Amino acid sequence: MIEDVDTRWPQNPSWGSPQGYRCTTFDEYPTLKKYIASIRFEPHFVPVERQEWPLYLPWIVTTP
């Protein structure tokens, strides 16, 4: 799913807003549908040049 959203990101400019993209339908991903109610994808703003994600920050955040 992450790869799919990453691929579709450029075609959805509204996802680049601070609110990002919240997915609540998981019909194509039955395992996710079983365990997850929603996933929020947030944009990573970089002013001029590409920067790598900081190693100390988790790139997937879960809450119990």
C-alpha positions, 0 to 999 in steps of 0.5 A: 500500500505504501508503494501504491500511495507513493506512486500516486502521490504526484497525481494528487496535489492536495495530498501535499498539504499539511493534512496529507492523505488519510486512507480509510478503505482497504478493499485491496489489502485484506490484512490491513482491512482486518487490523487497521481503521485508517492510515495517514500519510504525511508529506515531507517538505524539503525547501530546496534539496532532497534530504534523507529521512532522519534515522532516529525518527520512525517512518511508521508510527503506530498507536495501540 
